[in-house]
Amino acid sequence: MKTVIIASKNPVKIEAVKIAFEKMFLQEKFEFIGESIPSGVSDQPMSDEETLQGATNRANNAQTQFPDADFWVGLEGGLEKIEDEMHSFAWAVVKSREKIGKGKACTFILPKKVTELIEQGYELSDADDIVFDRQNSKHQNGSVGILTHDVLTRTSFYIDMVTFALIPFKNPDLY
C-alpha cells in the first residue's frame, strides 16, 4: 500500500485527491492522509504564479515533514484579475521521489459583488459566505458549486486538476 500525504485537512481536497488517484491507478491501494501544511504564500493568492508556488510549497513541505510517504500533494486555489474580471482557478502539484506532476483547474469568472469583497481584502471563501449567505463554503461546494448550482462542486473541480497532475505517473516512460 502506498501512502499519499495531502497537504490539507479540508475534506473537499482530500476526497478529490482520493478519487483522482483511485481512478488513475485502479490496481493500486493507497492510504490517504490529510495534514495541515503551510503554503508559504498569501492566504488568498492573487496570481497564477503565486497560486502554483503555493501548491508547490505545500507538496515540498509535506515531503519534508513526512519523508517516508510515497506521494505528496499540494493544492492551492487562486485568483487573478484580468481587465475588470476576477478569475478563479486552482493548481495541484503531485510529487514522488522521482517525479513531479502539475495540473491546473479550469478558470471561471467571479460575480462583481464577490470581486468587490476580494478587492477589500476578503478571501474568496469569506466573500462567498457573505454574498451567498453561507457558512464555511470552502469545506463544502465552494464558489464553483454555488455558481453552477452544484453541476460542478469544489470536489469535482479539483478531481480533474489532480488527474492532470498524475499524468507523468501514469505515463512514466514519457516523463
C-alpha positions in Angstrom: 0.0 0.0 0.0 1.3 3.4 -0.9 1.0 6.4 1.3 -0.3 9.8 -0.1 0.1 12.9 2.1 -2.3 15.6 1.1 -1.2 19.0 2.3 -4.6 19.9 3.7 -7.2 18.8 6.2 -10.0 20.2 4.0 -12.3 17.2 3.3 -13.1 18.5 -0.2 -9.4 18.4 -1.2 -8.8 15.0 0.5 -11.8 13.5 -1.4 -10.7 15.0 -4.7 -7.2 13.5 -4.4 -8.6 10.1 -3.3 -10.9 9.9 -6.3 -8.2 11.0 -8.8 -5.6 8.5 -7.5 -8.1 5.7 -7.4 -9.4 6.4 -11.0 -5.9 6.7 -12.4 -4.4 3.6 -10.6 -7.2 1.0 -10.4 -4.8 -1.8 -9.4 -3.1 0.2 -6.6 -4.0 0.5 -3.0 -3.5 3.8 -1.2 -3.6 5.3 2.3 -4.6 8.9 2.1 -3.6 11.2 5.0 -4.6 14.9 5.2 -2.2 17.2 7.1 -2.2 20.9 7.7 0.8 22.1 5.7 1.7 25.8 5.1 1.7 27.2 1.6 4.2 30.0 2.2 2.1 32.3 0.1 -0.7 34.7 0.8 -3.9 33.3 2.3 -5.6 34.4 -0.9 -3.1 34.0 -3.8 -3.7 36.7 -6.3 -1.8 35.5 -9.4 -1.3 32.3 -11.4 2.4 32.3 -10.4 1.7 32.7 -6.6 -1.0 30.0 -6.7 1.3 27.5 -8.4 4.0 28.4 -5.9 1.6 27.8 -3.0 0.7 24.3 -4.3 4.4 23.5 -4.9 5.4 24.7 -1.5 2.7 22.6 0.1 3.9 19.5 -1.7 7.5 20.2 -0.8 6.7 21.0 2.8 4.6 17.8 3.1 7.6 15.8 1.8 9.9 17.4 4.3 7.5 16.7 7.2 6.6 13.2 6.0 9.6 11.9 4.1 8.6 8.2 4.3 5.4 8.7 2.2 5.2 7.7 -1.5 3.4 10.8 -2.8 2.9 14.3 -1.6 0.1 16.5 -2.9 -0.3 20.3 -2.7 -3.5 22.0 -3.8 -3.9 25.8 -3.9 -6.8 27.9 -5.1 -6.1 31.3 -6.5 -7.4 34.4 -8.2 -6.2 36.7 -10.9 -7.7 40.0 -12.0 -7.6 40.3 -15.8 -9.1 43.6 -17.0 -12.3 44.0 -15.0 -12.8 40.3 -14.3 -11.7 38.2 -11.3 -10.7 34.8 -12.5 -10.8 31.8 -10.1 -8.8 28.6 -10.6 -6.5 26.2 -8.7 -3.3 24.3 -9.1 -2.3 20.8 -8.0 1.2 19.6 -7.6 1.9 15.9 -7.0 5.4 14.7 -6.1 7.1 11.3 -5.7 10.8 10.8 -5.0 11.4 10.6 -8.8 8.8 12.8 -10.5 6.6 15.8 -10.2 3.3 16.4 -11.9 1.3 19.6 -12.2 -2.3 20.3 -13.2 -4.4 23.4 -13.3 -8.2 23.6 -12.9 -10.4 25.4 -15.4 -10.9 29.1 -14.8 -14.2 30.8 -14.2 -15.2 34.4 -13.7 -16.5 35.6 -10.3 -19.5 37.8 -9.8 -18.9 41.5 -9.3 -20.2 41.5 -5.7 -17.7 38.8 -4.8 -14.9 40.5 -6.7 -15.6 43.8 -4.8 -15.2 42.0 -1.4 -12.0 40.3 -2.5 -10.7 43.7 -3.5 -11.5 44.9 0.0 -9.2 42.1 1.4 -11.6 39.2 1.9 -10.6 35.7 0.9 -12.8 34.1 -1.8 -14.5 31.7 0.7 -15.3 34.5 3.1 -16.7 36.7 0.2 -18.8 33.8 -1.0 -20.2 33.2 2.5 -21.2 36.9 2.7 -22.7 37.3 -0.7 -24.5 33.9 -0.8 -25.4 33.8 3.0 -23.4 30.6 3.6 -21.1 29.3 6.3 -17.7 27.6 5.6 -18.4 27.1 1.9 -14.8 26.2 1.2 -15.3 23.0 3.0 -18.4 22.3 1.0 -19.2 23.1 -2.6 -17.2 26.3 -2.9 -17.7 29.1 -5.4 -17.9 26.7 -8.4 -20.7 24.7 -6.7 -22.6 27.8 -5.6 -22.4 29.4 -9.1 -23.2 26.2 -11.1 -25.9 25.1 -8.6 -23.8 22.0 -8.0 -23.5 21.0 -11.6 -19.8 21.1 -10.6 -18.7 21.1 -7.0 -15.4 22.1 -5.5 -14.6 18.4 -5.3 -15.3 17.7 -8.9 -13.4 20.9 -9.9 -10.3 19.6 -8.1 -10.6 16.0 -9.3 -9.6 16.9 -12.9 -6.6 19.0 -12.0 -5.3 16.3 -9.7 -5.8 13.8 -12.5 -3.8 16.1 -14.8 -1.0 16.2 -12.2 -1.0 12.4 -12.2 -0.3 12.1 -15.9 3.5 11.8 -15.5 3.0 9.0 -13.0 0.5 7.2 -15.3 2.9 7.5 -18.3 6.4 7.1 -16.7 8.1 6.3 -20.0 7.1 9.7 -21.4 8.1 11.9 -18.5 
